[in-house]
Amino acid sequence: MTVRRIGGADSGGNPPARRAVRNARLAALPIAFAGRRAAGLGKRALGRPASEVNLEIQRRTAQHFFEVLGELKGFAAKLGQILALYELGLSPELAEPYRIALSRLQDATPSMLPSTVHAVLAESLGPDWRAEFQCFEDRRAASATIGQVHRAVWRDGRTVAVKVMYPGAREAIRSDLEQVRRMSGLASVFVPNADIRALTEQLSECVTAELDFAAEARQQQVFATAFADDPDFRVPEVVAQRGDVIVSEWLDGIPLTRLIATGAQSERDRVGMLTLRFVLSAPERSGLLYCDPHPGNFRMLPDGRLGVVDFGACVPWPPPEFPLLVHDVADALFNGAPADLDNAMRRHGFADFETPFDVHALTEQLLPYTDLLRHDTFRADSIWLRKRVRAAMNPRLSNVNRQLTMPAFYTPFARSILTLLGLICQLGTTGPLRAEMLRWSPELAEVVQRHRAHTGGPADLTAARTRRAATAKRDAAAG
């Protein structure tokens, strides 16, 4: 059975797959942005404050941008999720329009009509798909970038979550991969002069892999087995997977988006530590890296455990190069000098051996991340992370990040750890982050232990940072 599409318009809420339709909607974004800027000139000429006009342009552009991405779903919607990181590089008053619009993208994307959902179920489970369920709720329970979830009761009486892929998602993503690159001019709306093309390219392979529901079901079952009977975590068992449908156990719980907005700080601290433990422990326990730890993929269950869903973005981990990379870069920052960091970055593929880069600037960018390992207890919040993001996204051509590259094997980890860091900082997590991180990284633990043995304790790292920064400035001035 096939799902019919009418003309170029959406049919039943599924993403428009025809290239001309998607291209037109994406192309309208920069045109509308240019129009708002032109209108803003007129408003300023009539006496309206420039700050007020600019904020209005920001708000309207953000709303339009995320509405289009949410409607197109697929890769475009995934890009919208990742662009949430750019919000951290903005001042709070300018970031608010993007935070609101992103929330709408995550929580209010258009639903498929029941007839469309039924057609996908018939195509994947067979024309008698209703016999598989005691009951099936047509109203969606949750949305995702390439599908939506419905609550149902399986034939054996278990309450289940039925994940259904949007018809046309594959065609839509292929179209998006060609067209989203052309939107890089809109990066100035988020961070002036920022280039998102490299980010788009790095994400494309990961997003394409998420279209394989058979692989996702296998990965989810690996996690379910690895975390079975865990006192802190619950991964739902896979009940069935056929075609573009995954059926798994239902989880009742509070989404982390609600906890971030209204939860008590003590509970946010506990959940932040749990998300950190889940992501960092997963490779040892399951052999897989969980690459998409954004708030929508976690639930606080009534029994206090952290429920985890959506396993489309997972990769075997770690690759053989990774442990030595962690050791060498950490050792250069804790126990070495800028020259050691220079050697480590080149040896592990972040720069070739001929092209110069500003290792002193890189040292200054990376050293603040060692704050996570300086104290028995540390608070990771959006204020702390915003400073890190602003430094990394500085639009100046001299920004050292423009001088570096990223080896292919590192890309999934970068996606995972940046998203995780954003989540624990949204929660404002205060807790023993150092102990949790060292528990799951023997390479990092060895480096920090050696540093403490040489300096007498983690507090001495502050003085070491000050001395190293002064040395870097002197070296730069002498050079």
Buried (B, 14 or more C-beta within 10 A) or exposed (E): EEBEBEEEEBBBBBBBBBBEBBBEBBEEBBEBBEEBEEBBEEBBEEEEEEEEBBBBBBBBBBBBBBBBBBBBBBBBBBBBBBBBBBBBBBEEEBBBBBEEBBBBBBEEBBBBBBEBBBBBBBBBBBEEBBEBBBEBEEEBEBBBBBBBBBBBBBEEEBBBBBBBBBBBBBBBBBBBBEBBEBBBEBBEBBBEEBEBEEBBEBBBEBBBBBBEBEBBBBBBBBBBEBBEEBEBBBBBBBBBBBBBBBBBBBBEBBBBBEBBEEBEEEBBBBBBBBBBBBBBBBBBBBBBBBBBBBBBBBBBBEEEBBBBBBBBBBBEBBBEEBBEBBBBBBBBBBBBBBEBBBBBBBBBBBBEEEEEBBBBBBBBBBBEEBBBBBBEEBBBBBEBBBEBBBBBBBBEEEBBBEBBBBEEBBBBBEBBBBBBBBBBBBBBBBBBBBEBBBBBBEBBBBBBEEBBEEBEEBEBBEEBBEEBBEBBEEBEEEE
